[in-house]
Amino acid sequence: HRGTNVSATRTARDYRVNFTDRYALQGIIPPTAPYQGSGSGNGPLLDNLPGSRSRTEKLIGKDRVDLFNDVRESLEVDLNTVSLGPSVSARLGPVSLQAAAGLALNIASWDASYQELLLVARNGGKARTLAKWSEKAGGTDVLPGFFLQGALILPVTPRITLTGFGRYDWSETLHGDIGPSTFSVDPGGWSAGAMIGVAF
């Protein structure tokens, strides 16, 4: 299994703000440039409060940061079953029917691994790893259960037989933990198979 369950985005924009103030001349006619002053005394006095103010904004930069994780989990189970119980059979013409029931011991050997990467990408660029966690676990568990099986035996030749069977198992469930995750495996359920028998 591979996936992600953490995702966050931070977006920032930088603006330059310009203010333009306009002052009323109150009927005064300003001289043409360059103006160096008259030198003959005080000049006219203008109000120090602007008559109007305008504001303009300009985007000068933007930044986007994406934070997410990458989780990889694996689970491998090897299951061996030992069945103990009586069986009965009956012949119906050329074929034989067989039934069996009893105790089933499921021996489950399992290995699990968990790895998580915390990644960050800036402005759509290549992601880099900020942190990493990993863990491995394993073990062998014996899961008791019961089974019920039926089989049909068909003779092909005097020395060769063909057997087909169907089986249903009830079993205890395998539980385990790996990192922040938990898992459960139920070995029970239906199974079917076929066999060829040769008598020597």
Buried (B, 14 or more C-beta within 10 A) or exposed (E): EEEEEEEEEEEEEEEEEEEEEEEEEEEEEEEEEEEEEEEEEEEEEEEEEEEEEEEEEEEEEEEBEBBBBBBEBEBEBEBEBEBEEEEEEEEEEEEBEBEBBEEBBBBBEBBBBBBBBBBBBEEEEEBEEEEEEEBEBEEEBEBEBBBBBBBBBEEEEEEEBBBEBEBBBBBBEBEBEBBEBEBEBEBBEEBEEEEEEEEE
